[in-house]
Amino acid sequence: MAQDFNAGADAYEAGDYAAALKEWRPLAEAGDAGTQFMLGWMYVDGKGTAQDYAEAVRWLRRSAAQGDPRGQVYLGQMYDKGTGVTKDYVEAVRWYRKAAAQGDPRGQAYLGKMYDSGTGVIKDNAEAVRLYRKAAEQGYFKAQFALGRMYLNGNGVLQDYITAHMWMNIAAATGAPFAKDGRDAVAALLSPQDLTRAQQMARACVAQQYKDC
């Protein structure tokens, strides 16, 4: 089974998505949660096959039901966006929560987003901050940016432009344009001394692997 998965992985990395699908499909049909997720993703993206959201949901559901956090997150996204299924925020929250409970940073971040916006759950800024922080501490840049935004606006935490810049600066290191734009907007609110301090804090946070920042 490992040999077949690796053959599929090699084909995928080489851009031969049809060959990857051919290698992985028997493993997915045999019940392997990881390849079920990969098939679901390939149907979402239309790689190696015609794009088919309903088929994507079918494979993602099988993966998620076996506890694969990636399958849980992406199934949650399908419900969140109404892609291949009827839009259902409560169901999206349910799957995000399952992934978050396993420590998956994307699950934590997306669940945080739901608490942040009050979508599918009662709005709770403090819970959003807690979840964003958990994901940010694992290096997930979208959560790092979102946590910076919470500090910028004083939602769920005391307003703190310096800490907001720190988190957005860290997120911007991935090259994400939205993070760069956010960081630069916050920089305009800071004095030169505070900007220097924020940049020093960002360097220290990275050195600490995003813990206790």
ABEGO torsion letter per residue (X at the ends): XAAAAAAAAAAAAAGBAAAAAAAAAAAAAAGBAAAAAAAAAAAAAGBGBBBBAAAAAAAAAAAAAAGBAAAAAAAAAAAAAGBGBBBBAAAAAAAAAAAAAAGBAAAAAAAAAAAAAGBGBBBBAAAAAAAAAAAAAAGBAAAAAAAAAAAAAGBGBBBBAAAAAAAAAAAAAAGBAAAAAAAAAAAAABBAAAAAAAAAAAAAAAAAGGBGX
